[in-house]
Amino acid sequence: MHSLGILGVGELTEKVVHGLRRSSFAGAILLSPRNAERAGALAAEHGCQVLPSNQAVVDGAELVIVGVRPDALAQLASEVRLRPGQRLVSLVAGVNLEQLGAAFPGAHCVRAMLSYSAQYNASTVVVCPTDTQTEQCLGPLGTLVVLADEPAFELATVAACMNGWFYFLLHDLQQWLSDKGLPSDQARALVLANLQDCVSAGQRQPEQSLKALGEAIATPGTFTADGLAVLMHQPVAATWGAACEVVLDGLLTRSRL
């Protein structure tokens, strides 16, 4: 692919640009003119081109990424016309393929989801449905997961929200250690390293459930088991499940509008 257009230069699409250039993508990256300061910084740092209009971005791009907020999508759609069959990759949460097709007639619409770790080429990259061109474009940004249907994609969106929630849990654990006297940088390093230990073990033992991996550590009589007994009597798991339900309900409600 020789040219990529971005409509909506925000936090996430900025990270996409960083990750693409880190992965040696040398094609043209065409940016919409809004959010001029951010677009100008990307142009200066990564050789992007800031074009005079959204339609100019569409006209010059082989594949177009849309990264606006859901409430801005209708206005954007009224400003552009894609070529028949032109790839449009939507990062807009809660807007399904049918709605995208109605907003951008004739476009070949694909949904994708990324995290801010795209800038380090370490994001989970979810694509729905399968599309070779989209997968080749976004795959270098991390670990590619291709989903065949939109119900699965909405669940993956809930999982992506967990990504943001984890930071708050990790912050609280770091803060507890710091409050007990551990230097903040060491507390942070310990919390993140222990999380990485779990991730590594889980990835390398796919035959084991995550619960089983935990139970192998929290055996009776261990300090880990003592702490787990306290956690199991707190409503934390129920709270996290409720948060997931709220997000999923919001996604499904939006898709029915």
Backbone as JSON, one array per atom type, in Angstrom:
{
  "sequence": "MHSLGILGVGELTEKVVHGLRRSSFAGAILLSPRNAERAGALAAEHGCQVLPSNQAVVDGAELVIVGVRPDALAQLASEVRLRPGQRLVSLVAGVNLEQLGAAFPGAHCVRAMLSYSAQYNASTVVVCPTDTQTEQCLGPLGTLVVLADEPAFELATVAACMNGWFYFLLHDLQQWLSDKGLPSDQARALVLANLQDCVSAGQRQPEQSLKALGEAIATPGTFTADGLAVLMHQPVAATWGAACEVVLDGLLTRSRL",
  "N": [[0.84, -1.18, 0.0], [0.54, 2.18, -0.88], [-0.4, 4.65, -0.02], [-2.01, 6.18, 2.72], [-4.82, 7.46, 4.28], [-5.97, 9.62, 6.89], [-8.75, 10.45, 8.65], [-9.62, 12.52, 11.07], [-7.6, 13.42, 13.29], [-6.52, 12.46, 16.11], [-5.87, 11.44, 19.54], [-5.65, 8.57, 19.39], [-5.29, 7.99, 16.61], [-2.98, 9.4, 16.19], [-1.18, 7.8, 17.61], [-1.29, 5.57, 15.99], [-0.01, 6.51, 13.67], [2.61, 6.92, 14.68], [3.29, 4.24, 15.28], [3.12, 3.01, 12.75], [5.17, 4.26, 11.33], [7.32, 3.44, 12.91], [7.3, 0.79, 12.25], [8.39, 0.79, 9.81], [6.79, 1.62, 7.69], [6.66, 3.22, 4.72], [5.04, 4.6, 3.03], [2.89, 7.27, 1.77], [1.33, 9.28, 4.22], [-1.61, 10.76, 4.73], [-3.17, 13.5, 6.17], [-6.12, 14.81, 7.75], [-7.19, 18.26, 7.92], [-8.18, 19.32, 10.31], [-7.68, 19.81, 13.87], [-5.15, 21.08, 13.81], [-2.68, 21.59, 15.07], [-1.78, 19.14, 16.17], [-1.74, 17.59, 13.84], [0.15, 19.02, 12.36], [2.44, 18.59, 13.91], [2.81, 15.84, 13.57], [3.29, 15.82, 10.86], [5.73, 17.14, 10.74], [7.38, 15.44, 12.26], [7.09, 12.86, 11.2], [6.92, 12.97, 8.46], [4.39, 13.24, 7.32], [1.57, 14.37, 5.34], [-0.37, 17.23, 5.52], [-3.47, 17.84, 4.39], [-5.69, 20.07, 2.53], [-8.42, 19.56, 2.88], [-10.96, 17.23, 4.0], [-11.97, 15.73, 1.88], [-9.87, 15.87, 0.09], [-8.02, 14.26, 1.35], [-9.3, 11.76, 1.16], [-9.35, 11.49, -1.65], [-6.67, 11.19, -2.24], [-5.83, 8.86, -1.04], [-5.27, 5.33, -0.75], [-6.31, 3.65, 1.22], [-8.49, 4.51, 3.83], [-8.53, 5.68, 7.11], [-10.81, 6.17, 9.69], [-11.11, 8.12, 12.48], [-12.76, 9.6, 14.19], [-14.97, 10.88, 16.81], [-18.03, 9.18, 17.73], [-20.26, 10.97, 17.62], [-19.44, 12.8, 15.78], [-19.38, 11.62, 13.36], [-21.46, 11.68, 11.41], [-21.36, 14.3, 10.41], [-18.8, 14.3, 9.28], [-19.17, 12.32, 7.31], [-20.87, 13.66, 5.6], [-19.2, 15.35, 4.31], [-17.5, 14.05, 2.6], [-16.84, 11.86, -0.19], [-16.33, 8.61, -0.97], [-14.45, 6.53, -3.22], [-15.92, 3.95, -5.26], [-15.69, 0.86, -3.7], [-13.44, 1.6, -2.27], [-11.28, 1.24, 0.53], [-12.43, 1.72, 3.79], [-11.58, 2.1, 7.0], [-12.83, 1.85, 10.09], [-12.36, 3.25, 13.25], [-14.22, 3.91, 15.03], [-16.03, 3.48, 17.85], [-18.84, 1.4, 18.46], [-20.3, 1.85, 16.15], [-21.77, 0.17, 13.64], [-21.2, -2.08, 10.81], [-23.29, -1.91, 8.96], [-24.31, 0.65, 9.49], [-22.06, 2.16, 8.87], [-21.84, 1.61, 6.15], [-24.14, 2.86, 5.22], [-23.53, 5.5, 5.79], [-21.27, 5.98, 4.27], [-21.59, 5.5, 1.27], [-20.92, 2.9, -1.07], [-18.32, 2.47, -0.24], [-15.83, 0.12, 0.9], [-16.24, -1.18, 3.84], [-14.63, -1.64, 6.96], [-14.17, -2.67, 10.31], [-12.08, -1.74, 13.02], [-9.96, -2.02, 15.9], [-7.85, -0.6, 18.29], [-5.24, -0.11, 20.74], [-3.57, 2.43, 22.71], [-1.01, 1.48, 22.78], [-0.3, 0.95, 20.25], [1.53, 2.75, 19.28], [3.93, 1.72, 20.07], [4.04, -0.56, 18.67], [2.78, -2.65, 19.96], [0.15, -3.2, 20.43], [-3.06, -4.82, 20.87], [-4.62, -5.73, 17.96], [-7.6, -5.56, 16.56], [-9.65, -6.73, 14.01], [-12.5, -6.6, 11.93], [-14.78, -7.4, 9.39], [-12.73, -10.16, 8.19], [-10.09, -8.89, 6.22], [-7.78, -8.52, 3.86], [-6.16, -6.31, 3.01], [-6.53, -4.4, 5.05], [-5.6, -5.85, 7.24], [-2.92, -6.21, 6.56], [-2.08, -3.59, 6.64], [-2.56, -2.69, 9.33], [-1.65, -4.75, 10.93], [1.18, -4.71, 11.62], [1.17, -3.14, 13.89], [0.91, -4.53, 16.19], [-0.4, -7.37, 17.91], [-2.35, -9.27, 15.88], [-5.81, -9.82, 15.7], [-8.41, -11.36, 14.15], [-11.79, -11.1, 13.6], [-14.82, -12.71, 12.75], [-17.48, -11.91, 13.0], [-19.76, -9.3, 14.05], [-20.98, -9.3, 16.69], [-18.97, -10.61, 18.2], [-16.97, -8.73, 17.86], [-17.98, -6.55, 19.31], [-17.81, -7.56, 21.89], [-15.05, -7.75, 22.03], [-14.51, -5.06, 22.07], [-15.39, -4.36, 24.6], [-13.42, -5.73, 26.04], [-11.27, -4.16, 25.27], [-11.82, -1.83, 26.64], [-11.25, -2.69, 29.19], [-8.52, -2.55, 29.11], [-7.99, 0.16, 29.61], [-9.04, 0.34, 32.2], [-7.36, -1.28, 33.7], [-5.11, 0.25, 34.25], [-5.86, 1.88, 36.37], [-6.26, 0.07, 38.44], [-3.63, -0.91, 38.68], [-2.37, 1.45, 39.4], [-3.47, 1.86, 41.96], [-2.39, -0.32, 43.35], [0.35, 0.25, 43.15], [0.32, 2.64, 44.59], [-0.34, 1.77, 47.15], [1.96, 0.34, 47.91], [3.78, 2.44, 47.85], [2.75, 4.12, 49.83], [3.4, 2.61, 51.99], [6.05, 3.0, 52.2], [7.82, 2.33, 50.14], [9.9, 3.51, 47.52], [8.45, 5.43, 44.89], [9.13, 4.88, 42.18], [10.24, 2.34, 42.34], [8.11, 0.91, 43.37], [6.32, 1.11, 41.24], [7.79, -0.29, 39.26], [7.83, -2.86, 40.37], [5.1, -3.57, 40.47], [4.39, -3.5, 37.72], [6.2, -5.4, 36.72], [5.36, -7.74, 38.0], [2.83, -7.99, 36.88], [3.6, -8.46, 34.24], [4.85, -10.9, 34.6], [2.6, -12.55, 35.03], [1.26, -12.28, 32.57], [3.15, -13.36, 30.81], [3.33, -16.03, 31.74], [0.69, -16.88, 31.34], [0.44, -16.68, 28.55], [2.25, -18.58, 27.7], [1.24, -20.95, 28.58], [-1.24, -22.0, 27.33], [-2.96, -24.12, 27.61], [-3.77, -24.2, 30.18], [-6.22, -22.88, 32.36], [-6.73, -19.44, 33.31], [-7.52, -19.15, 35.92], [-6.65, -21.59, 37.0], [-3.89, -21.29, 36.83], [-3.51, -19.29, 38.71], [-4.41, -20.63, 41.01], [-2.43, -22.5, 41.31], [-0.43, -21.07, 42.43], [-1.55, -19.81, 44.69], [-1.68, -21.71, 46.9], [-2.96, -23.69, 49.67], [-2.14, -22.35, 52.86], [-0.21, -20.57, 52.04], [1.03, -17.18, 51.8], [-0.04, -15.88, 49.64], [-2.46, -17.21, 49.32], [-3.72, -16.4, 51.67], [-4.12, -13.66, 51.24], [-5.75, -13.84, 48.98], [-8.06, -14.94, 50.02], [-9.18, -12.78, 51.35], [-9.67, -11.07, 49.18], [-11.58, -12.55, 47.78], [-13.83, -12.19, 49.25], [-14.64, -9.67, 48.77], [-16.5, -7.28, 46.81], [-15.28, -6.89, 44.34], [-14.95, -8.35, 41.89], [-17.59, -8.5, 41.04], [-18.1, -5.81, 40.61], [-16.38, -5.19, 38.47], [-17.5, -6.84, 36.53], [-20.0, -5.61, 36.31], [-19.26, -3.16, 35.22], [-18.39, -4.03, 32.7], [-20.81, -4.93, 31.65], [-22.24, -2.53, 31.42], [-20.77, -1.19, 29.43], [-21.04, -2.97, 27.24], [-23.84, -2.93, 26.9], [-24.17, -0.26, 26.16], [-22.79, -0.22, 23.7], [-24.32, -2.02, 22.15], [-26.77, -0.75, 22.19], [-26.2, 1.62, 20.79], [-25.63, 0.54, 18.3], [-28.11, -0.18, 17.43], [-29.39, 2.13, 16.82]],
  "CA": [[0.0, 0.0, 0.0], [1.39, 3.35, -1.06], [-0.93, 5.86, 0.61], [-2.97, 5.99, 3.8], [-5.44, 8.7, 4.71], [-6.54, 9.6, 8.24], [-9.78, 11.45, 8.91], [-9.74, 12.59, 12.52], [-6.25, 13.29, 13.86], [-6.65, 12.55, 17.55], [-4.91, 10.69, 20.35], [-5.44, 7.21, 18.92], [-4.72, 7.96, 15.27], [-1.59, 9.83, 16.35], [-0.41, 6.62, 18.0], [-1.21, 4.73, 14.79], [1.05, 7.06, 12.82], [3.91, 6.6, 15.3], [3.56, 2.81, 15.13], [3.35, 2.69, 11.35], [6.53, 4.69, 10.96], [8.25, 2.55, 13.61], [7.31, -0.5, 11.54], [9.03, 1.05, 8.5], [5.86, 1.98, 6.64], [7.25, 4.37, 4.04], [4.08, 5.22, 2.14], [2.36, 8.58, 2.13], [0.28, 9.35, 5.23], [-2.33, 11.99, 4.46], [-3.92, 13.86, 7.37], [-7.15, 15.83, 7.63], [-6.67, 19.53, 8.41], [-8.63, 19.68, 11.65], [-6.66, 19.56, 14.88], [-3.99, 21.47, 13.02], [-1.43, 21.52, 15.84], [-1.36, 17.75, 16.24], [-1.42, 17.17, 12.48], [1.42, 19.65, 11.98], [3.54, 17.92, 14.62], [3.03, 14.56, 12.91], [3.9, 16.11, 9.56], [7.14, 17.48, 10.96], [8.14, 14.33, 12.84], [6.98, 11.61, 10.47], [6.79, 13.16, 7.02], [3.0, 13.18, 6.85], [1.09, 15.54, 4.59], [-1.64, 17.77, 5.98], [-4.16, 18.28, 3.19], [-6.59, 21.19, 2.8], [-9.79, 19.16, 3.18], [-11.17, 15.8, 4.18], [-12.12, 15.11, 0.57], [-8.54, 15.74, -0.5], [-7.43, 13.06, 1.97], [-9.95, 10.6, 0.53], [-8.95, 11.41, -3.05], [-5.27, 10.81, -2.39], [-5.5, 7.67, -0.25], [-5.77, 4.0, -1.11], [-7.08, 3.19, 2.36], [-8.82, 5.64, 4.7], [-8.85, 5.37, 8.5], [-11.66, 7.17, 10.32], [-10.88, 8.08, 13.92], [-13.52, 10.65, 14.88], [-15.92, 10.41, 17.81], [-19.29, 8.78, 17.09], [-21.16, 12.08, 17.35], [-18.9, 13.61, 14.68], [-19.3, 10.8, 12.14], [-22.43, 12.12, 10.41], [-20.84, 15.52, 9.78], [-17.69, 13.89, 8.43], [-19.7, 11.6, 6.15], [-21.49, 14.62, 4.68], [-18.15, 16.16, 3.69], [-16.62, 13.26, 1.73], [-17.4, 10.79, -1.02], [-15.28, 7.65, -1.27], [-14.54, 5.83, -4.49], [-16.52, 2.62, -5.13], [-14.76, -0.19, -3.29], [-12.3, 2.12, -1.51], [-11.27, 0.75, 1.9], [-12.64, 2.64, 4.89], [-11.37, 1.38, 8.24], [-13.41, 2.67, 11.16], [-11.98, 3.06, 14.64], [-15.3, 4.53, 15.79], [-16.67, 2.44, 18.65], [-20.29, 1.35, 18.52], [-20.92, 2.11, 14.84], [-21.62, -1.11, 12.97], [-20.91, -2.07, 9.38], [-24.47, -1.42, 8.24], [-24.34, 2.11, 9.66], [-20.94, 2.73, 8.1], [-22.19, 1.52, 4.73], [-25.13, 3.9, 4.92], [-22.89, 6.81, 5.88], [-20.25, 6.1, 3.22], [-22.08, 4.59, 0.21], [-19.96, 2.39, -2.03], [-17.03, 2.15, 0.38], [-15.64, -1.22, 1.48], [-16.07, -0.8, 5.24], [-14.03, -2.6, 7.89], [-14.02, -2.13, 11.66], [-10.83, -2.09, 13.68], [-9.82, -1.51, 17.26], [-6.45, -0.56, 18.71], [-4.96, 0.62, 21.97], [-2.49, 3.42, 22.59], [0.26, 0.78, 22.61], [0.02, 0.9, 18.82], [2.72, 3.56, 19.04], [5.1, 0.87, 20.35], [3.81, -1.81, 17.93], [2.48, -3.65, 20.99], [-1.29, -3.18, 20.66], [-3.94, -5.82, 20.29], [-5.21, -5.13, 16.76], [-8.78, -6.35, 16.24], [-10.22, -6.38, 12.7], [-13.75, -7.3, 11.61], [-14.48, -8.82, 9.17], [-11.41, -10.36, 7.6], [-9.81, -8.05, 5.05], [-6.33, -8.64, 3.69], [-5.49, -5.02, 2.94], [-6.56, -3.81, 6.38], [-4.73, -6.64, 8.11], [-1.53, -5.91, 6.2], [-1.79, -2.22, 7.06], [-2.58, -2.5, 10.78], [-1.0, -5.87, 11.61], [2.47, -4.39, 12.25], [1.0, -2.34, 15.11], [0.85, -5.4, 17.37], [-0.9, -8.73, 17.75], [-3.56, -9.19, 15.07], [-6.93, -10.72, 15.99], [-9.42, -11.15, 13.12], [-13.07, -11.64, 14.02], [-15.71, -12.86, 11.6], [-18.8, -11.31, 13.16], [-19.78, -8.08, 14.88], [-21.17, -9.56, 18.12], [-17.65, -10.86, 18.79], [-16.23, -7.47, 17.86], [-18.45, -5.73, 20.42], [-17.2, -8.11, 23.11], [-13.65, -7.34, 22.01], [-14.47, -3.66, 22.46], [-15.44, -4.37, 26.07], [-12.08, -6.12, 26.48], [-10.39, -3.01, 25.07], [-12.06, -0.91, 27.75], [-10.5, -3.23, 30.33], [-7.16, -2.03, 28.97], [-7.94, 1.42, 30.34], [-9.32, 0.14, 33.62], [-6.22, -1.91, 34.37], [-4.18, 1.28, 34.74], [-6.31, 2.37, 37.67], [-5.94, -0.98, 39.4], [-2.18, -0.91, 38.87], [-2.03, 2.66, 40.16], [-3.83, 1.65, 43.37], [-1.41, -1.23, 43.93], [1.58, 1.02, 43.3], [0.14, 3.62, 45.65], [-0.28, 1.08, 48.45], [3.37, 0.1, 48.21], [4.42, 3.74, 48.12], [2.29, 4.58, 51.14], [4.08, 1.82, 53.01], [7.44, 3.44, 52.27], [8.65, 1.98, 48.99], [9.99, 4.6, 46.54], [7.41, 5.31, 43.87], [9.61, 4.24, 40.95], [10.41, 0.92, 42.61], [6.76, 0.34, 43.48], [5.8, 0.98, 39.87], [8.52, -1.36, 38.58], [7.41, -4.15, 40.92], [3.73, -3.85, 40.04], [4.4, -3.81, 36.29], [6.93, -6.65, 36.49], [4.51, -8.85, 38.41], [1.8, -8.13, 35.85], [4.24, -9.08, 33.09], [5.02, -12.31, 34.95], [1.32, -13.23, 34.79], [1.0, -12.3, 31.14], [4.07, -14.32, 30.19], [2.93, -17.38, 32.11], [-0.57, -17.18, 30.69], [0.65, -16.87, 27.12], [3.05, -19.78, 27.44], [0.52, -22.14, 29.03], [-2.63, -21.82, 26.9], [-3.78, -25.26, 28.0], [-4.19, -23.96, 31.56], [-7.08, -21.72, 32.57], [-6.09, -18.4, 34.12], [-7.8, -19.47, 37.32], [-5.77, -22.69, 37.41], [-2.55, -20.74, 37.03], [-3.52, -18.61, 40.0], [-4.55, -21.61, 42.08], [-1.15, -23.18, 41.49], [0.39, -20.2, 43.28], [-2.25, -19.56, 45.95], [-1.97, -22.99, 47.54], [-3.28, -23.53, 51.1], [-1.03, -22.08, 53.77], [0.69, -19.54, 51.52], [0.59, -15.8, 51.99], [-0.89, -15.56, 48.49], [-3.79, -17.72, 49.64], [-4.31, -15.56, 52.71], [-4.62, -12.44, 50.61], [-6.84, -14.19, 48.07], [-9.26, -15.15, 50.83], [-9.75, -11.45, 51.57], [-10.18, -10.58, 47.9], [-12.75, -13.3, 47.36], [-14.98, -11.73, 50.02], [-14.92, -8.3, 48.37], [-17.34, -7.26, 45.6], [-14.51, -6.34, 43.22], [-15.26, -9.05, 40.65], [-18.93, -8.09, 40.62], [-18.0, -4.44, 40.11], [-15.78, -5.24, 37.13], [-18.51, -7.4, 35.64], [-21.03, -4.59, 36.07], [-18.69, -2.2, 34.28], [-18.41, -4.66, 31.38], [-22.2, -4.94, 31.19], [-22.6, -1.16, 31.04], [-20.14, -0.9, 28.14], [-21.66, -3.79, 26.2], [-25.19, -2.42, 26.67], [-24.03, 0.98, 25.41], [-22.41, -0.55, 22.34], [-25.44, -2.64, 21.46], [-27.8, 0.29, 22.02], [-25.78, 2.52, 19.71], [-25.7, -0.17, 17.02], [-29.5, -0.3, 17.02], [-29.93, 3.45, 16.49]],
  "C": [[0.88, 1.24, 0.0], [0.88, 4.6, -0.37], [-2.05, 5.53, 1.58], [-3.51, 7.34, 4.19], [-6.05, 8.56, 6.09], [-7.5, 10.77, 8.37], [-10.06, 11.46, 10.41], [-8.39, 12.34, 13.17], [-6.35, 13.54, 15.36], [-5.62, 11.7, 18.26], [-4.6, 9.32, 19.75], [-4.79, 7.18, 17.54], [-3.29, 8.51, 15.27], [-0.7, 8.65, 16.7], [-0.26, 5.66, 16.82], [-0.09, 5.2, 13.87], [2.42, 6.72, 13.38], [4.26, 5.13, 15.06], [3.84, 2.41, 13.69], [4.76, 3.09, 10.92], [7.57, 3.84, 11.67], [8.36, 1.21, 12.9], [7.83, -0.37, 10.12], [8.03, 1.24, 7.38], [6.34, 3.28, 6.0], [6.29, 5.07, 3.1], [3.63, 6.57, 2.63], [1.28, 8.43, 3.2], [-0.35, 10.74, 5.12], [-3.26, 12.3, 5.62], [-4.97, 14.93, 7.07], [-6.67, 17.1, 8.33], [-7.11, 19.91, 9.82], [-7.64, 19.18, 12.69], [-5.28, 19.84, 14.29], [-2.67, 21.32, 13.78], [-0.9, 20.09, 15.89], [-0.95, 17.25, 14.86], [-0.08, 17.75, 12.03], [2.61, 18.99, 12.65], [3.85, 16.57, 13.98], [3.68, 14.75, 11.55], [5.39, 16.38, 9.72], [7.97, 16.29, 11.41], [8.19, 13.1, 11.93], [6.73, 11.78, 8.98], [5.39, 12.99, 6.49], [2.66, 14.44, 6.06], [-0.27, 15.96, 5.16], [-2.33, 18.39, 4.77], [-5.24, 19.31, 3.52], [-8.02, 20.79, 3.15], [-9.86, 17.66, 3.39], [-11.31, 15.08, 2.83], [-10.78, 14.93, -0.12], [-7.82, 14.52, 0.07], [-7.99, 11.81, 1.31], [-9.45, 10.41, -0.9], [-7.53, 10.89, -3.21], [-4.89, 9.49, -1.75], [-6.05, 6.39, -0.87], [-6.7, 3.47, -0.03], [-7.28, 4.37, 3.3], [-9.16, 5.12, 6.09], [-9.68, 6.51, 9.06], [-11.52, 7.03, 11.83], [-11.6, 9.17, 14.68], [-14.4, 10.03, 15.96], [-17.25, 10.07, 17.13], [-20.2, 9.94, 16.74], [-20.68, 13.0, 16.24], [-18.95, 12.86, 13.35], [-20.24, 11.3, 11.05], [-21.93, 13.36, 9.67], [-19.69, 15.17, 8.84], [-18.2, 13.22, 7.16], [-20.31, 12.55, 5.13], [-20.45, 15.41, 3.89], [-17.34, 15.38, 2.66], [-17.43, 12.27, 0.9], [-16.24, 9.87, -1.4], [-15.51, 7.01, -2.64], [-15.21, 4.47, -4.28], [-15.46, 1.57, -4.78], [-13.56, 0.3, -2.49], [-12.4, 1.66, -0.06], [-11.48, 1.91, 2.87], [-12.57, 1.83, 6.17], [-11.81, 2.28, 9.38], [-12.87, 2.26, 12.52], [-13.05, 3.6, 15.58], [-16.09, 3.45, 16.54], [-18.19, 2.55, 18.55], [-21.01, 1.66, 17.23], [-20.69, 0.88, 13.98], [-21.43, -0.96, 11.46], [-22.09, -1.56, 8.56], [-24.56, 0.1, 8.32], [-23.22, 2.78, 8.88], [-21.25, 2.71, 6.61], [-23.2, 2.56, 4.32], [-24.51, 5.29, 4.91], [-21.91, 7.05, 4.74], [-20.61, 5.15, 2.07], [-20.97, 4.19, -0.76], [-18.62, 2.01, -1.45], [-17.01, 0.71, 0.86], [-15.28, -0.99, 2.95], [-15.56, -1.96, 6.1], [-13.97, -1.92, 9.25], [-12.7, -2.6, 12.25], [-10.78, -1.46, 15.05], [-8.36, -1.65, 17.68], [-6.36, 0.07, 20.08], [-3.82, 1.61, 21.72], [-1.13, 2.77, 22.43], [0.6, 0.55, 21.15], [1.29, 1.7, 18.51], [4.01, 2.79, 19.27], [5.02, -0.45, 19.59], [3.53, -2.97, 18.89], [1.0, -3.69, 21.33], [-1.91, -4.52, 20.28], [-4.67, -5.14, 19.15], [-6.37, -6.03, 16.33], [-9.39, -5.83, 14.94], [-11.46, -7.22, 12.47], [-14.42, -6.64, 10.41], [-13.08, -8.97, 8.59], [-11.25, -9.51, 6.34], [-8.3, -7.95, 4.91], [-5.63, -7.29, 3.72], [-5.43, -4.34, 4.3], [-5.6, -4.54, 7.32], [-3.26, -6.36, 7.82], [-1.13, -4.51, 6.68], [-1.62, -2.12, 8.57], [-1.86, -3.61, 11.55], [0.32, -5.53, 12.27], [2.37, -3.6, 13.54], [0.9, -3.21, 16.37], [0.42, -6.8, 17.04], [-2.26, -8.68, 17.06], [-4.57, -10.26, 15.48], [-8.03, -10.38, 14.98], [-10.69, -11.86, 13.53], [-14.04, -11.63, 12.84], [-17.02, -12.12, 11.75], [-18.77, -10.17, 14.17], [-20.13, -8.32, 16.34], [-19.85, -9.85, 18.84], [-16.84, -9.59, 18.86], [-16.68, -6.58, 19.02], [-17.89, -6.24, 21.74], [-15.72, -7.74, 23.18], [-13.5, -5.88, 22.39], [-14.56, -3.52, 23.98], [-14.07, -4.73, 26.63], [-11.1, -4.96, 26.33], [-10.59, -1.97, 26.17], [-11.34, -1.39, 29.01], [-9.07, -2.71, 30.31], [-7.01, -0.73, 29.75], [-8.15, 1.25, 31.83], [-8.12, -0.43, 34.37], [-5.25, -0.87, 34.94], [-4.57, 1.77, 36.13], [-6.06, 1.34, 38.77], [-4.45, -0.98, 39.71], [-1.73, 0.3, 39.66], [-2.32, 2.46, 41.65], [-2.83, 0.72, 44.06], [-0.06, -0.54, 44.14], [1.48, 1.99, 44.48], [0.21, 2.97, 47.03], [1.16, 0.83, 48.84], [4.1, 1.39, 48.57], [4.03, 4.27, 49.48], [2.97, 3.84, 52.27], [5.58, 2.13, 53.06], [8.34, 3.09, 51.11], [8.72, 3.17, 48.03], [9.05, 4.36, 45.37], [7.89, 4.58, 42.62], [9.81, 2.75, 41.15], [9.06, 0.23, 42.75], [6.16, 0.13, 42.1], [6.46, -0.19, 39.14], [8.06, -2.73, 39.07], [6.01, -4.53, 40.44], [3.7, -4.26, 38.56], [5.11, -5.12, 36.0], [6.09, -7.85, 36.89], [3.36, -9.07, 37.43], [2.39, -8.84, 34.63], [4.51, -10.56, 33.35], [3.75, -13.1, 34.64], [1.03, -13.36, 33.3], [1.88, -13.34, 30.45], [3.66, -15.76, 30.48], [1.64, -17.79, 31.4], [-0.42, -17.45, 29.2], [1.37, -18.17, 26.82], [2.37, -21.07, 27.89], [-0.96, -22.04, 28.64], [-3.55, -22.97, 27.29], [-4.32, -25.11, 29.42], [-5.14, -22.76, 31.61], [-6.34, -20.7, 33.43], [-6.33, -18.66, 35.61], [-6.87, -20.57, 37.82], [-4.35, -22.21, 37.65], [-2.46, -20.01, 38.36], [-3.59, -19.58, 41.16], [-3.25, -22.36, 42.33], [-0.2, -22.37, 42.37], [-0.23, -20.04, 44.66], [-2.66, -20.88, 46.6], [-2.21, -22.78, 49.03], [-2.03, -23.32, 51.95], [-0.06, -21.03, 53.29], [0.14, -18.15, 51.82], [-0.32, -15.36, 50.83], [-2.32, -16.03, 48.75], [-4.48, -16.88, 50.7], [-4.89, -14.28, 52.12], [-5.79, -12.7, 49.69], [-8.15, -14.39, 48.83], [-9.95, -13.83, 51.12], [-10.38, -10.94, 50.29], [-11.48, -11.27, 47.5], [-14.01, -12.88, 48.12], [-15.32, -10.27, 49.74], [-15.7, -8.31, 47.07], [-16.61, -6.76, 44.36], [-14.89, -7.01, 41.9], [-16.63, -8.65, 40.12], [-18.91, -6.68, 40.04], [-17.42, -4.42, 38.71], [-16.77, -5.82, 36.13], [-19.6, -6.4, 35.31], [-20.53, -3.54, 35.09], [-18.7, -2.76, 32.85], [-19.83, -4.65, 30.81], [-22.65, -3.56, 30.71], [-22.02, -0.82, 29.66], [-20.82, -1.67, 27.02], [-23.07, -3.28, 25.87], [-25.14, -1.13, 25.86], [-23.68, 0.73, 23.96], [-23.58, -1.11, 21.55], [-26.58, -1.64, 21.23], [-27.47, 1.21, 20.88], [-25.94, 1.83, 18.36], [-27.13, -0.33, 16.51], [-30.12, 1.03, 16.62], [-29.97, 3.66, 14.99]]
}
